[in-house]
Amino acid sequence: MKKKIKFFCCFVLLLVLSIPIFSQGPGEPFHPMTAPGSRHINRVNTQYFAHKLFWKNPSNTTYNDIYLSPDSSLVISLDSRALVLSGYDSSRIFNDLSLILIGTLEHHTKYYWRVVEHNGSCLTIGPIWYFISEGYRFNYWSDDFSNGLSNYTVNPPGGYWGISYSSNAGGTIPELEHNNLMSGTSYLILNDFFDLSPNINPLSFRYSFDYWFGAGLIGLAYSLDEGITWIPFWQQVVNENIPPTLVSTESVPNENYVKLSLFSSNIYGYWYVDDLILDSPLTVPAPPGQIQVLADTSTRRVFLNWSPGFGIDPIAGYKIQRKIGLPNSSSAYQTISEVGPYTLSFEDSTVQLNAIYTYRIQTKLGWGGVTTWSNEATAYVPDIPTSVKTKTELASEFSLEQNYPNPFNPTTKIKYSIPTVTLRQAQSDILVTLKVYDVLGKEVATLVNEERQQGTYEIEFNGTGLPSGIYFYQLKGADPESSSGQGFVETKKMLLLK
């Protein structure tokens, strides 16, 4: 009852003030790794593999609720039918959500989600984020046009695309007929989306053309932005009749979420098409799974890790691409590295402070082919606050040394030093924290969390019970009397190898 009263008061305040954030609330969640617009999110989420959504919470949150649904209206209105996780009963603060709670997602569907942060007095409703689930992995698709054009859209409206009960293209009755009696370009767009890879998704079809006059183009095109812009991948200039012709093994470009269309441009006559087939192998190689990123300001790096892809042929390695900004930004992906088949992590040392980067990875196969792209993951590289000294400034004061031994199993020692003079130039104990994080940024151990006197300390970290992999240890030295409460931050990497 108390929770309902508090929510009602906050909701009334929201309506009165018409603002999404309350001054007495804890603040909004931020930095979602599955950032708005992220694509190719794994559909099948089981106990052995499930995509996880990660984000950060404001420091004074006492518990939070997570809403997720393909129906945006349920998420906007905080409908209980979209509430998938709540920390109310246990006073728990969640910073991740495993999609195992959702199970199997629909093909190529937008899922909307938001986090509501609570403290002792009120709440803050977070922004609405969204991701897009992966499309059909088995891309076999065939159309002999016996079912009409129910799975197509004409753009712009008005161009004549229809069904002809003839066999002019060389196939069987019926077939597609396009009667182009207008200038400009007309598209017949297939409504489905595909996740495609080169050399393993050949497109074939039959066609003919009854030429009238003029000269123009017929062809097939693909779109990567859901039909806003189109790029031809097969086309032919028409200035005479074309007899029945078979086009086979025309490769569709390798991208996620490809839309396909037929098109004609500035040409007059009848175009006939039949037996449009997109082929696919019996076993489709899978891209890397669940790529995750962690930004580190002190070393100006972004750390990536992923699970291996799959293919009948041996995996030859992985291609890593990066773009500036969020997944839905207009910037283009650039290949930044290629690594071997047994490498499942990567350090990007070419990032800039105060920047956002989105990454994706592709599996390279032994015969020269590649898979589709992995899920997109976003890293936020913050700027160093002016109130925090840089490591040039603090090398003679604070220090965090490399753990020894490294790699280690299962124990290692970490040495750090606290200066004789604090940041305010007065002798005092300093609040120190030394914590260990996994590659996802999740805290796995707190080694120190107390005020300590000046000097050099050494502490042992025991990795028993943790899986092999890369971990990060971070030292923070805070000045108790400073307004920011923080004076030094440094992070180093270590490797647990069992």
Secondary structure, 3 states (H helix, E strand, C coil): CHHHHHHHHHHHHHHHHCCCCCCCCCCCCECCCCCCCEEEECCCCCCCCCCEEECECCCCCCEEEEEEECCHHHHHCCCHHHEEEECCCCCCCCCEEEHHHCCCCCCCCEEEEEEEEECCCCEEECCCEEEEECCECCCCEEECCCCCCCCEEEECCCCEEEEECCCCCCCCCCEEEEEECCCCEEEEEECCCECCCCCCCEEEEEEEEEEEECCEEEEEEEECCCCCCCEEEEEEEECCCEEEEEEEEEECCCCCCEEEEEEEECCEEEEEEEEEEECCCCCCCECCEEEEEEEECCCCEEEEEEECCECCCCEEEEEEEEEECCCCCCCCCEEEEEECCCCCEEEECCCCCCEEEEEEEEEEECCCCEEEECCCEEEEECCCCCCCCCHHHHCCCCEECCCECCCECCEEEEEEEECCCCCCCCCCCEEEEEEEEECCCCEEEEEEEEEECCEEEEEEEECCCCCCEEEEEEEEEECCCCCCCCCEEEEEEEEECC
